[in-house]
Amino acid sequence: MPSRELELRVRDMLAEIAVVEEAVTGLSAETFAHNPQALRAVLYSLAVIGEAVASAINELEEADSATPWHQIRGMRNAVIHEYFRVDVETVWQTVQLDLPLLKTALKRILEEL
């Protein structure tokens, strides 16, 4: 049976995805790349999401084996430990392509809890 902790982590991740969505609303990739406030907000949210994944990775993998949980945790590690090498284009692609998929997976997990 999934723990209460998993539900809280999933809710935390969904809240951070909402922050990211708000931060990039109306921005193009180029505008985002030159907007330090939006970039910082997104990077912080990606770090929080990755930390939440790291804290519940076994339960998340059990709930949804198709989602690349280790890669999500890896993004957190890159943002925190290799911040000086973060590629803004990769961050933008993550926001545009990967976060919507993660949001869908997290909502499905939450419904099943």
Helices and strands as residue ranges (DSSP letters): H 4-24, H 29-33, H 36-55, H 57-63, H 69-81, G 83-85, H 88-93, I 94-98, H 99-112
